[in-house]
């Protein structure tokens, strides 16, 4: 996506995620079927493009284009703006779907790692001494991937970040 459009995307709440679209070109491979041979066709393709472009009829978008007097989330009420970001990343009505998406990504990574010969432990409970609270607690990352030959472990904690968040910044937060 050309840079001049970034400013346009940043101004529209439902399109802000496209601001960073050029940073990770691989996420767009589904458009032409290049991602794992996946071919999205017909109505599914149109719906996927509308979702990615922020064109779904959310309450906030309907108000912005003059088709509704109210931009409130239907599930959360008048104090919460019904943006695409809110519906996909925060709304209680979509919680189960978000959790399933997160777990599906973690499962995909685990299966790919196992397929490449790594040992993968899912959601291990790792004892941890919390210096701030002065007590023993646990850390529970999504995955620990063990490389046999050099006996190294890689901790994988999946993050599905929302469109209003810079993905590079979110990755940095996860690393801390």
Buried (B, 14 or more C-beta within 10 A) or exposed (E): BEEEBBEEBEEBBBBBBBBBBEEEEEEBEBEEEEBEEEEBEEEEEEEEEEEBEBBBEBBBBBBBEEEBEEBBBEEBEEEBBBBBBBBBBBBEEBEEEBEEBBBEBBBEBBEEBEEEEBEBEBEBEEEEEEEEEEEEEEEEBBBBBBBEEEEEEEBBEBEBBBBBBEBEEBEEEEEE
